[in-house]
Amino acid sequence: MSLAKCPFRGGTVHLVSDRDFPRGVRYGIVHEQPCPLLPTLWAAYEVESDTLARCWNQRYGVANRLRALGEDDLADRLA
């Protein structure tokens, strides 16, 4: 599954899972290179990986598109 790049650093992010969590599997998004503005984001229990990826792409994909159009202020407010 393809994820939008980090809207602040432009870095690559990856979907990860924590299967040893006591309440079951949980999914997160981690940066390839650490980003101080957005640490690893973990979804709530029972949120599937496709839901987390879709939410990430909707929010940060739009922010990245706005930044590409020169709307940095609006992109920062959205992100």
C-alpha positions as CSV (number, residue, x, y, z in Angstrom):
1,M,0.0,0.0,0.0
2,S,1.4,3.4,-1.0
3,L,1.4,6.1,1.6
4,A,1.7,9.9,1.1
5,K,5.1,11.3,2.1
6,C,5.5,13.2,5.4
7,P,4.1,16.7,4.8
8,F,6.7,18.4,6.9
9,R,10.0,16.7,5.9
10,G,8.9,15.0,2.6
11,G,10.3,11.7,3.9
12,T,9.0,8.2,3.3
13,V,6.7,6.5,5.8
14,H,5.9,2.8,6.2
15,L,3.0,0.9,7.7
16,V,4.1,-1.3,10.7
17,S,2.3,-3.6,13.1
18,D,2.7,-4.6,16.7
19,R,1.5,-8.1,17.1
20,D,2.7,-8.6,20.6
21,F,0.4,-6.0,22.0
22,P,-1.7,-7.5,24.8
23,R,-5.0,-6.4,23.3
24,G,-4.3,-7.8,19.8
25,V,-2.6,-6.4,16.7
26,R,-2.3,-2.7,16.3
27,Y,-1.0,-0.8,13.3
28,G,1.1,2.3,13.0
29,I,2.9,4.6,10.6
30,V,6.6,5.1,11.1
31,H,9.0,7.5,9.3
32,E,12.0,6.1,7.5
33,Q,14.0,9.0,8.9
34,P,12.8,10.3,12.2
35,C,10.6,13.4,12.1
36,P,10.4,15.5,15.2
37,L,7.0,16.9,14.2
38,L,5.2,13.6,13.6
39,P,6.4,10.7,15.7
40,T,5.3,7.1,15.0
41,L,1.5,7.2,14.9
42,W,-0.4,4.2,16.3
43,A,-4.0,3.5,15.5
44,A,-6.6,2.6,18.1
45,Y,-7.3,-1.0,18.8
46,E,-9.4,-2.8,16.1
47,V,-8.6,-0.1,13.5
48,E,-7.4,-2.1,10.4
49,S,-4.3,-1.2,8.4
50,D,-6.3,0.0,5.4
51,T,-8.3,2.4,7.5
52,L,-5.1,3.9,9.0
53,A,-3.5,4.2,5.5
54,R,-6.6,5.8,4.0
55,C,-6.8,8.4,6.8
56,W,-3.1,9.2,6.4
57,N,-3.4,9.6,2.7
58,Q,-6.5,11.7,2.8
59,R,-5.0,14.2,5.4
60,Y,-1.4,14.3,4.4
61,G,-1.9,13.7,0.7
62,V,-4.0,16.8,0.5
63,A,-1.4,18.8,2.5
64,N,1.3,17.6,0.2
65,R,-0.7,18.6,-2.9
66,L,-1.4,22.1,-1.4
67,R,2.4,22.5,-0.7
68,A,3.1,21.6,-4.3
69,L,0.7,24.3,-5.4
70,G,2.6,26.9,-3.3
71,E,0.0,27.0,-0.5
72,D,2.4,26.3,2.3
73,D,0.4,28.2,5.0
74,L,-2.8,26.3,4.2
75,A,-0.8,23.0,4.0
76,D,0.7,23.7,7.4
77,R,-2.7,24.4,8.9
78,L,-4.2,21.2,7.4
79,A,-1.3,19.0,8.5
